[in-house]
Each structure stands twice: as C-alpha cells, then as structure tokens.
Amino acid sequence: MFVARILHPIKVLGPGDRVGIWFVGCKHGCIGCSNPELWEQLPKYNIDFATFKILIENIKKTKSIDGFTLTGGEPFLQPQVLRENFAILKIYI
C-alpha cells in the first residue's frame, strides 16, 4: 500500500479524534490540489499492511481513536488494499 503519512489526532477531517491516513497516487491532476506531492506512487511510500497495523496499534495504546479519515492522493486508486485490509480497522474504534 502507498501511504505518505498517518497523523493523530486529526480534528478537522471528521468528528472526534481521528487517524488521518494520506494515500499516495492520483490521476485526477486537479487545479489547486492541496497535495500534488502525493500524485506519484514512489517506492519510498510503499509499506506493507503489517507495518501499517503496528503504527495504528501504537496510536491506540496511548490514545483513543474515534474514526479514520482516508485522504490523499486518491485512496480509491488502491481499491484492493481498501477492500482487503481496512475492514480490520474497525477493531480500533
């Protein structure tokens, strides 16, 4: 999966103290995009789900998670990742 950053708490992208996950990769090229640096899926952003899960678990050890906000880039350029892996995140809410 291509992820640029994971931040917590995020309070402006949904209700409560959320985990913000910035995915990498976008083909839209919108004028005025707030994250054009995340358009290209560079290898440095590629992490496996096990590593990602550890990062989320480390947040959960000390802080509550009210939800997840998926942003980017365009998260839906990685539909298989979303389908296979993100259902498991419900256990952290």
C-alpha positions in Angstrom: 0.0 0.0 0.0 1.2 3.5 -0.7 0.9 5.8 2.3 2.6 9.1 2.8 1.6 9.9 6.4 -0.5 8.8 9.3 -1.5 11.6 11.8 -3.4 11.5 15.0 -5.4 13.3 16.3 -7.0 14.9 13.3 -10.0 17.0 14.4 -10.9 18.8 11.1 -11.5 15.9 8.7 -14.4 14.3 10.6 -15.9 14.0 14.1 -13.7 13.3 17.1 -10.1 12.4 17.4 -9.4 10.6 14.1 -6.5 8.9 12.5 -5.8 10.7 9.2 -4.2 8.5 6.5 -2.8 10.1 3.4 -2.6 7.7 0.5 -0.3 8.3 -2.4 -1.3 8.2 -6.0 -3.7 10.3 -8.0 -4.5 10.6 -11.7 -7.0 13.5 -11.5 -4.5 16.4 -11.5 -7.0 18.8 -10.1 -6.1 22.5 -10.3 -5.5 23.8 -6.8 -4.9 20.3 -5.4 -3.7 20.6 -1.7 -1.4 17.6 -2.1 0.2 17.5 -5.5 3.3 15.9 -4.0 1.2 12.8 -3.4 0.2 12.2 -7.0 3.1 9.9 -7.9 3.4 6.4 -6.2 7.1 6.5 -5.4 8.6 3.4 -3.8 9.5 5.3 -0.7 5.8 5.4 0.2 5.2 1.7 -0.2 4.5 -0.1 3.2 3.1 -3.5 3.9 -0.1 -3.9 5.9 1.7 -5.5 8.9 3.8 -2.3 9.3 0.7 -0.1 8.9 -1.1 -2.1 11.5 1.7 -1.7 14.0 1.6 2.1 13.5 -2.1 2.1 14.2 -1.7 -0.2 17.3 0.9 2.2 18.7 -1.5 5.1 18.5 -4.3 3.0 20.1 -2.0 2.1 23.1 -2.0 5.7 24.4 -4.9 7.5 22.7 -8.5 6.8 21.7 -9.4 6.6 18.1 -12.9 7.9 17.1 -12.5 7.0 13.4 -10.4 7.0 10.3 -10.2 9.6 7.5 -8.8 8.3 4.2 -7.4 11.1 2.1 -4.5 11.6 -0.3 -3.7 11.4 -3.2 -6.7 9.3 -4.1 -7.3 6.4 -1.8 -9.6 4.7 -4.3 -6.7 4.1 -6.7 -5.9 1.3 -4.3 -9.3 -0.5 -4.1 -7.8 -3.9 -3.4 -5.9 -2.5 -0.3 -9.0 -0.9 1.0 -11.2 -3.9 0.4 -8.8 -6.5 1.9 -7.3 -4.5 4.8 -9.4 -1.7 6.1 -12.3 -3.8 7.4 -9.9 -4.8 10.2 -9.5 -1.2 11.4 -13.0 -1.3 12.9 -11.5 -3.1 15.9 -9.6 0.1 16.8 -12.7 2.3 17.0 
